[in-house]
Amino acid sequence: MKQWMYSITEEENNTYSIPPFDFRGTPLGIDIRKVIETGILPVINTGMAYREAGVGQVGAGIVHPPFNCFTYALKACSEEVSHV
């Protein structure tokens, strides 16, 4: 995780601190407006477990979602609010 995740989130979860970041809490609550304003995409940590119990993890990685996900989400949220 990079420190710039703090610039696109709303809060910090102090239950889980990050020692290399001076024990700051983990970034919490991605704000779609901040993603669009800054152009910073969140980091998603992925993991895959084997289909049978007891085998464990078989894959892992880090990905960034497509930027369009956030523009579509903001549009959908604004349409929902306008109907209220």
N, C-alpha and C positions, 0 to 999 in steps of 0.2 A: 504494500500500500504506500502511496506517496502522500506527502504532506498536503499537496494541493487538493486532496479530497475534502479537507476542511472548508475550502472556499465554495463548495457546491452543496454543503450539507447544513442542516439547521442547528444541530446540537452535537454534544459529545457524550458518549456513554462512559461514565467514569468507573463503571464496574470492570471494564476491560481496558487497562492502560497499556500504552505502547512505550516500552523503555527507550528505544532510539529517538523517540519524539519527546523527550523529557517527561515521560509518563503522562502525556495527554491522553484523554479518553478517546476511544475509537469514534470516528465520524459516524453520525447517525442522522438519518432522514434526508435523503437526496431531494433537493428542491429543483423541479424541472425548469423553473424560471431562471435559476442561477446557472444551470447547465447551458441553457440557450444563450443567456447573456455573456457568459465567459467562454463558451465553446469547449469547456473542459468536460470530457466524458468520464463517467465513473469507472472504477476498476471493479470487475466482478471476478471473484475467486471461485473457480468451479471445481467440483470433485465428482467422481463417479465410483459407486460401489458395485461390486460384483453382484450378479443376479441371485446368487445363493448365499445365505447367511453364513457368516464365519470366515469367508474368504478375505474380506476387507476391501480396501480401496484399490482400484485398478487404473485410475487415471486422475489427473489434476491439471489445472492450468489457470491462466489469467486471461480475461478477454475484456474488450470494450464493446458496449452495445452500439448499434448504429445511431447516429445523431438524429435521424428521422423519427426514432421512437419517441424522443422528447418533444419534437415539434408536433407530432400527432397527438401526444398526450396533453400538451398544453391546449391545443385546439379543442379536443374533446372536453377538457375541464371547463374551458370558457363557454362552450355551448351548453354544458350542463348547468352552469351557474346562470346563464341567461334565460333558462327555462324555469327557474325558480321564482 
